[in-house]
Amino acid sequence: MRNGITIALNEADRQRLLALVADRNTAQKPVWRARIVLMSADGGGTHAIMVETGTATTTVWRWQARFMAEGVEGLLRDKTRPPGKAPVADEKAAAAWSP
């Protein structure tokens, strides 16, 4: 973990995260996010968490920060993102196809 970052789980949060990991019907994204937080709370270093979960340093840091800011609920959803490309206006599309 980064210096100065500690995650302390209360018993309710720990049980909820363990239930997510144990439930075979849970989507994989929340499972590995929960594993990152559980390993962080148990004192695992960033490198050990990266190796165990197969993620990058920035991914570990992102989910540690999200958990500290939003709790378990923050791990269960993805943030919305703007679309990659702006839609093309109809007149520009028509002009591109005319000879």
Secondary structure, DSSP 8 states (H G I E B T S, - for coil): --TT------HHHHHHHHHHHH-TTS-HHHHHHHHHHHHHHTT--HHHHHHHHT--HHHHHHHHHHHHHH-HHHHSS------SS----HHHHHHHH--
